[in-house]
């Protein structure tokens, strides 16, 4: 089917979208929001609009009207759903199905009464009650309610229970009390303090702390299984899975954080990215990311001050409460700064910081698409800096030894050029001078052979050698380079397998590189590729030696005869099972008699 046409700028934006949950916004040529959507995978969902003609005429009209787009990344699909709903209500885009009121999704309410009730509702009333949600569907909300009522003795009746109501003995104990599902507050059988203690436990679960609830369910499920009550255990398992799936409380729609401004910061060596989010009525309604190039190594507090001033001037924002990772280096009378450590505000700050980091990633992707060599140079510059090299390591070699119980010792050499595998340059080495499983001596032999030959051929030398192993293998490599006079020409490091420590010659203390560092990823790729390449060669060599060993010892049977036999019979096992006439058809009766006798000498 034909694809919809889009501008080069829009196509570039779509090409660098992340594979994460989020909400995307489409704008027309005048900058008006025309559609808001949620996605479990932003890249896949947005791309689907443009790679085919849609059956819906309305969708085709929408795609033709799209001139630009933006997006906000969030931690979960549930958060994307909540943010989508709030943004649709705020912008009322032309192509969205508009939400007329708050009845779109179910909530769980804890009423503002002396003895509160807990129930599901689609209607929110501003009477001081606490609302939790919204939930993606009624099934998860009902499951949560059922479990709360199973765990805690909360009343289900609709009476307005007050001290006066109890004093006048208006209540009558219902079936829930006799089934031990209610504490009987209507008849004064529980104090208000004890009842509120139960309610506080309910609120803790509704806020997202479901660990106690899940632990209880797991115990009950196991107990029912032990009693062979499998149908009941399955019901509990269903509830357990529902709560596990929807236990994460939304960080996008909040009942406790209503109107605030959030500044999240992400920085690399030279640039600072600051995301500004406006939260109105408990929902994110605006997200903008600013980019700064450091000049004088300014601290984060000063960069936040720059961003707050710019946002206030350009967007006309008047601050009241501002959520930040640290207090900005600026005086703003009447502005309250909050540096949250936990709770909804901390989660909102985390979302803002995610978007600042994503903006940084998008910039890198855009730059690399326009100039593919830029990514390579950036990675090589990072490796050069981390390993204190004198030049970019455009040619890197990695060595690994392979042997199993000392048999068929081999070594592998893999080559990366410009941080990518150059498989045509890979080499295998069969260890010649070392007896037994001596990795240190094997490493020295292989490096000596490799670089003696490279020097003789005059094909140049690598800038960096990576040795798979710790201090012992590294010392052997250094010794080999010293003897060849290459110690100051080629840099060498060792990578230990256990904790990914990087060892440098003459330094007993290893370097621990950031797990997310591109340097570590390249070194790990080198090590893993050398290991794979070496193991494959070792297995092939061991298999070959085991296959031909019996034929090797037969007098008068040479390489051509062995090859002919194994080509015809496919394996040594089939050759043994063949009769002498079948063998004679391949090698003639004279050699067939010799081979048959040798293979069946035990018989």
Secondary structure, 3 states (H helix, E strand, C coil): CCCCCCCHHHHHHHHCCCCCCEEEEEECCCCCEEEEEEECCHHHHHHHHHCCCCCCHHHHHHHHHCCEEEEEECCCHHHHHHHHHHHHHHHCCCCCCCCCCCCCCCEEEECCCCCCCEEEECCCCCCCCEEEECCCCHHHHHHHHHHHHHHCCCCCCCCCCCHHHHHCCCCCCCHHHHCCCCCCHHHCCCCHHHHHHHHHHHHHHHCCCCHHHHHHHHHHHHHHHHCCCHHHHHHHHHHHHHHHHHCCCCCCCCCCCCCEEEEEEEECCCEEEEEEEEEECCEEEEEEEEEEECCCCCCHHHHHHHHHHHHHHHHCCCCCEEECCCCCCCCCCCCEEECCCCHHHHHHHHHHHHHHHHHHHHHHHHHHHHCHHHHHHHHHHHHHHHCCCCCCCCEEEEEEEEEECCEEEEEEEEEEECCEECHHHCEEEECCCCCCCCHHHHHHHHHHHHHHHHHHHCCCCCCEEEEECCHHHHHHHHHHHHHHCCCCCCEEEEECCCCCCEEECCCCCCECCCCCCHHHHHHHHHHHHHHHHHHHHHHHHHHHHHHHHHHHCCCCCCHHHHHHHHHHHCCHHHHHHCCHHHHHHHHCHHHHHHHHHHHCCCC
